[in-house]
């Protein structure tokens, strides 16, 4: 979970990492009047994406009027799709140099790694690509709570040398590096970063602060969440679509692959997926794309990622079908149920429940093509046969293969072919 | 189908690499022992599935549950170190603990030098995972996961984790599996079924499937496991199933480039996520942590692997083509036959639910206590040895038997609380009062080694004292010498005599032993089990069972004794033949609508306890007119009623009690006395082997204890 800059700075302050003077956070222009400001100050848009500066979300102001004008502009801004709901106002610090300090986990070794660079600032990624030697990194293989003094000192020394700073700055930098590391460990962070760490005549100041918490550890970071007044896990990836919100409230992972709202290409077949666990959720998107590309002139578009694994209860299964059938672009639903631990029976009941209900209430119906194998197969098969006999019209466009004689790729291909034939499209 | 012996399979190969000493022991025993760490709902359910698949689960670990049993038969320990003291050959641990406590449990397994640890738990904080990795590196553990679906070895029929049983091994003959095949190593669990399906559809076997785990930091990566699988002689090809995100696939490619010798066999990579939406990026550090490198995308992985000659596929069709090409279209089994087999497995009716007891196997005309015929126990073993057998499953050695006798004596010596009793009060009700009011019994510890059996034996001693309280024979128990056999104590309590008639004493003990248990279905056992399931205290649960022993259940002996006495007396009084007198009394009973007790049994037509007690009564010279009559009563009943009902154990005991000249109520007292032992055993078994407050379906109980055996 990402923290906003002002939240991260609260944490930094608590941990003794120097930050610029904080005047406050405003959610409306009115709130400006309640703050005691000093000038010059920085107005910073609080959004959980990078590149705020380049998008015009960070501005300097020298007096109240200017502040008000800029704030009014910022509140109307959208940065990479995120609206600016609040603005941080803080002291603008004069800068004589900027560097980078960050701690994260190395994805190759899974060790913590301390990264420092004298080339701090917004273009640090460019530096990493074009000039890797300007980045110093040190892995900490023992996962210690605190950074050893030697390591902090050595990193600070080389950093200071690159910065060409005064001798006593090394000590300041070492302290900050150690504190950033301690913050990272103490609060179960995935990332703790200062970029830039600004060198001023009075010392170093964290002009920006980035703290990403480990979602898996939130349960034990109660004190931190209390300090920040956070009561529930924040969704911090992108604004959710209608479908995604609906899936979330029903309790299953779902992602729209097409940007919303969708303008449907009438020459293409849109396939919704109810595929099983997350791994096959990703893979089935590839399968549909590949098969569409190879056998159907690239006229097939998968519309969603879904994790329908783990043995969902019947009502949730029904909701998976409802969601995709309510989604107007979907022409065909491909489903695969492997009852490893979960039951084929519950799955098929959920599907039939949804389809019957839609038929009876005259809601939009979408053909379903799929396969089921595994646990409770006999009862699932009996149930489906009986349901089809009793509701031949409602279930006429539901085709479910039983057993694994036909691999899923064949099932997908056949389903698409049938859909093409129904539409009268040439293959 | 005959499986591949464990010491020929890949799991053994992995263990041998890490712990040759342990491998030797596996060679000797022919068994790879595993332990299940974390016995919540998931751990317990999968322990059963693993066991059904063929995995040997030696023990379970759950703090606070040491001394209990998993799946009714597998011992549970509080810690791994305690477990390894008893079972030093454990080679694999699967960890199912909740993410908040998984770290300590996993590190414990690693530090105990278990060579292979499968970390199933998902959602463990990354900081904890790093601590686990530090320990695993230090101990050179093969750590798989966290968040892994586990590992499965189809040729040997072993799995640790939650992978389903769909993976199919090589067939070397229609009756025998072979060890060769393709090894699949995957980041995702859900995709594995489809890889297995694709390969099996063209007859390609899977000799092992390893799930590396989906969390942000994991124990073994592709770079560790692909070379390991290739080094195993029976792996012909490796399929690695990667996906977007992370850099494992790129690192593998890098390693193939640098150390090609580690990769002597063909490798096919399946990478999913080519069409997945843009992943999330995270600050700058994510992008600059490996300066100058690009990783994590489908393209970066595909390029890296293809650059070192590994074919990268993205669909089932291409997987089949590439694998077949590299195996020269080798076929490991007949595909049609495989489909038939899978269909049979899936079409099989679901398993009947059941739960297990190890105490008594109840069959028509046969009762086995922990494998020993009950009649043999009546004949050859004393009450205390039988009590020990009921609770512990084995007889005590000499020293332990002596210890038990002393505990029982101690119980009989201590005074009991005063209990008021109305004259006609049922003896079971009075005993219930004693049980519930007796603080000595309540305070007696039941923890620690042998705690359960010691407490039971103490209760058996106390019961002698309760009986003396009821019968007013307490004086006879006051001057017990330390060497007195416990059968003498019972004799004193029952008769109030201090000079022991050895024959009578043995007869009483035999009757008590005959009543010790009849499995979990008698109402008394049900009552105790239900109380035990709510974890009621021992004495309360046993009192519930005792209270359920009424005239309807277990109390018939007293009435039978009365009946036989009436018959004999009538024959004397009216000077008629006993059979004649019996017929008359029977007719009278029938007219009055009274039951003739001691006849008929819901299960036994020839009660196994009958002959042994009859014989015993003859040998001890006790058998008289009443026993004589009891042998004929069935026939007489048929003459009166036109239907045949066999005599039951209550009838036999009633007759013997009458011949001994004891109060008829004693017949019921002996039944209860014996049954207290059985109730105690069921109480402790429930506590040790079942979850709290489970719904007990008594008809689903299955005997899972020792097979038939005889006393040497």
Contacts between the chains, C-beta under 8 A, distances in Angstrom:
chain1	res1	chain2	res2	distance
A	2	B	282	8.0
A	50	B	281	7.5
A	50	B	283	7.3
A	50	B	284	7.4
A	100	B	284	7.4
A	102	B	283	7.2
A	102	B	284	6.6
A	102	B	285	4.2
A	102	B	288	7.8
A	103	B	285	7.4
A	104	B	283	7.4
A	104	B	285	3.9
A	104	B	286	6.8
A	104	B	289	5.7
A	105	B	126	6.4
A	105	B	130	7.3
A	105	B	216	7.2
A	105	B	217	6.5
A	106	B	289	5.9
A	106	B	290	7.5
A	107	B	246	5.6
A	107	B	247	4.9
A	107	B	289	6.6
A	107	B	290	7.3
A	107	B	295	7.4
A	107	B	296	7.9
A	108	B	247	5.6
A	108	B	251	5.5
A	108	B	290	6.9
A	110	B	129	7.4
A	110	B	130	6.2
A	110	B	133	5.6
A	110	B	217	3.9
A	110	B	218	7.6
A	111	B	130	7.3
A	112	B	130	7.1
A	113	B	289	6.1
A	115	B	285	6.0
A	115	B	288	6.5
A	115	B	289	6.6
A	117	B	288	8.0
A	124	B	284	5.1
A	124	B	288	6.1
A	125	B	284	6.1
A	125	B	287	4.8
A	125	B	288	6.1
A	127	B	288	7.6
A	128	B	287	6.5
A	128	B	288	3.7
A	128	B	291	4.4
A	128	B	292	7.1
A	129	B	291	7.6
A	129	B	292	6.7
A	132	B	291	3.5
A	132	B	292	3.9
A	133	B	291	8.0
A	135	B	288	5.9
A	135	B	291	4.6
A	137	B	289	7.3
A	137	B	291	7.5
A	141	B	134	7.2
A	141	B	137	7.9
A	142	B	134	5.8
A	143	B	127	7.0
A	143	B	130	4.1
A	143	B	131	5.5
A	143	B	133	7.8
A	143	B	134	5.4
A	185	B	127	6.6
A	188	B	125	5.5
A	188	B	126	7.2
A	188	B	127	5.4
A	190	B	126	6.6
A	190	B	216	7.6
A	190	B	282	6.8
A	191	B	282	6.0
A	191	B	283	4.6
A	191	B	285	5.3
A	191	B	286	7.1
A	193	B	283	5.3
A	193	B	284	6.4
A	193	B	285	5.6
A	195	B	284	5.8
A	210	B	283	5.0
A	210	B	284	7.8
A	212	B	282	5.8
A	212	B	283	6.2
A	214	B	125	5.6
A	214	B	126	4.9
A	214	B	127	7.1
A	216	B	99	6.5
A	216	B	123	4.8
A	216	B	124	6.3
A	216	B	125	4.7
A	216	B	126	6.6
A	217	B	125	3.5
A	217	B	126	7.1
A	217	B	127	6.6
A	217	B	128	7.9
A	219	B	100	6.7
A	220	B	100	7.2
A	220	B	125	7.2
A	237	B	280	5.4
A	255	B	277	6.0
A	257	B	275	7.5
A	257	B	277	5.7
A	275	B	190	8.0
A	276	B	190	4.9
A	276	B	193	7.7
A	277	B	188	7.0
A	277	B	189	6.1
A	277	B	190	2.5
A	277	B	191	7.7
A	278	B	188	6.7
A	278	B	190	6.3
A	278	B	214	7.8
A	279	B	186	7.5
A	279	B	187	7.1
A	279	B	188	2.2
A	279	B	189	6.2
A	279	B	190	4.2
A	279	B	191	4.0
A	279	B	192	7.8
A	279	B	214	7.8
A	279	B	241	7.8
A	279	B	243	6.8
A	279	B	272	7.0
A	280	B	188	7.2
A	280	B	190	4.1
A	280	B	191	5.0
A	280	B	193	7.7
A	280	B	194	6.1
A	281	B	190	7.2
A	282	B	188	7.6
A	282	B	243	5.9
A	282	B	244	7.5
A	282	B	272	4.7
A	282	B	273	4.9
A	282	B	276	5.4
A	283	B	188	7.6
A	283	B	191	5.1
A	283	B	194	7.0
A	283	B	243	7.8
A	283	B	272	3.9
A	283	B	273	7.9
A	285	B	273	8.0
A	285	B	275	4.8
A	285	B	276	6.3
A	286	B	272	5.5
A	286	B	273	7.1
A	286	B	274	5.0
A	286	B	275	5.5
A	286	B	314	4.9
A	286	B	315	6.6
A	287	B	315	5.5
A	287	B	316	6.8
A	289	B	274	7.2
A	289	B	275	4.6
A	290	B	314	6.0
A	290	B	315	4.4
A	290	B	317	7.8
A	290	B	318	7.9
A	291	B	315	7.2
A	302	B	275	6.7
A	305	B	276	6.9
A	305	B	277	7.2
A	309	B	190	5.3
A	336	B	194	7.8
A	338	B	164	7.6
A	338	B	190	7.4
A	338	B	193	4.5
A	340	B	162	7.5
A	340	B	163	7.5
A	340	B	164	3.5
A	340	B	166	7.6
A	340	B	193	7.0
A	341	B	45	8.0
A	341	B	49	7.9
A	341	B	162	6.3
A	341	B	164	7.0
A	373	B	166	8.0
A	373	B	193	7.8
A	373	B	342	7.7
A	373	B	346	6.5
A	374	B	164	6.7
A	374	B	166	7.6
A	374	B	346	6.5
A	375	B	164	8.0
A	375	B	346	7.9
A	376	B	350	6.9
A	377	B	346	4.1
A	377	B	347	6.8
A	378	B	346	7.2
A	378	B	347	5.4
A	378	B	349	7.2
A	379	B	350	7.9
A	403	B	339	7.3
A	403	B	342	7.1
A	403	B	343	5.9
A	403	B	346	7.0
A	404	B	166	7.9
A	404	B	197	5.2
A	404	B	200	7.8
A	404	B	339	7.3
A	404	B	342	6.1
A	405	B	339	5.5
A	407	B	194	7.2
A	407	B	197	5.0
A	407	B	198	5.4
A	407	B	201	5.3
A	407	B	316	5.5
A	408	B	194	5.5
A	408	B	197	7.0
A	408	B	316	6.6
A	409	B	198	7.4
A	409	B	315	6.2
A	409	B	316	4.0
A	409	B	317	5.5
